[in-house]
Amino acid sequence: MTPPALPLVELSTVLILVGVVAAGYLTAGVVNDMLRHRREARRDRIETDLATVMFQSEVQAAEAAGRLADMPHGAVFDLVQRLATDLGGDADERLRQLVSTAGLTRDIRRRLNSRSWRRRAQGAALASLLPPGDPGRWLLLSDKRALVRARAAESLEQDDASELAPTLTSMLHDESEAVRFAAQQALLKGDTRVVDAVRAYLGQPHSVGTAYALEIAANFPDPRLTQAIAKHTKATDPRERAIATRGLGPWLFEPEIFRELLNDEAPLVRATAATTVGSRGAEIMAADVGRLLRDPSWEVRRAAGLALTKMGPAGTMTLRVYANDNDAYAADMAQQVLATAEARYRTTSNQHRTRVEAAA
């Protein structure tokens, strides 16, 4: 049965509605495209002017800064945020000047005091662009949100990190791992002013932050931390003993201490001790390290073998002795290390001979 046809008036109404909807979609698409192109063009202008401010002459930079001051702050702010953590030297100083002259300081402060933790996190990442000594630079280190505290710590510069060393060391036992790591990295950026705070922290009872503080001490070039590090070679946690062992290498080398560490119950500590002894080229301990070629752990045997290659004639002789050892694992490792060292020597000799012949 054929369905009844729509009246002509209703049909025309439907067609009009369809046309209006289609025109609306088309208009919206055109408008969106225009707005997108406008935003992209504006972003390109901002990027060009920012590059001019950072790297061109003072006159060109001043002109570009004036144009940026007239741009919407939100658009400029987004691009400044991306640059803030990647610049140094003169470019960093110019960016600070731009933030001040373009009125972006107010935007940073608003974010630092925002109720939105996401905006506070954004402000924390930019706080280093505030003037030196401005309390806003470290305002959010005690924020209730862990991500904000972490951003505030990681954005600190050397001078701030050094001044705030006691605060940052207290953050090493924060409930958030991200905050602990950020505080550690900030302290590693500091100068000698952080030494006393780190040393004091390592003298406190063990906590979740002890390993973080030990990593700082082990990587900080200051012999005043030696005794604080040495204390932790007796730590309960083998990871902490290993960090302490590595940290002692450059500053304190007492054979008896390292003999004890080479016999530690934890493979990680034994391997670290062998590597540390090797880095010192301590030929006097070649026999002690050589015994680790029989260790049940492959990592320890490997560390011992590589350490012996750095211990001069005594290390090489020890490897040759163990290359014929009754312990198959010890013999295999010694043979592998010797073969690798010999191949490296041949390659180096050939390269040297080639350079000499080319020079002649």
Buried (B, 14 or more C-beta within 10 A) or exposed (E): EEEEEEEEEEEEEEEEEEEEEEEEEEEEEEEEEEEEEEEEEBBEBBEEBBBBBBEBEEEEBBBBBEBBBEBEBEBBBEBBBEBBEEBEEEBBEBBBBBBBBBEBBEBBBEBBEBEEBEBBBBBBBBBBBBEEEBEBBBBBBEBEBBBBBBBBBBBBBEBBBBBBBEBBBBBBBBEBEBBBBBBBBBBBBBBEBBBBBBBBBBEEEEEEBBBBBBBBBBEBEBEBBBEBBBEBBEBEBBBBBBBBBBBBBBBBBEEEBBBBBBEBEBBBBBBBBBBBBBBBBBBEBBEBBBBBBBBEBEBBBBBBBBBBBBBEEBBBBBBEBBBEBEBEBBBBBBBBBBEEBEEEEEEEEEEEEEEEEEEE
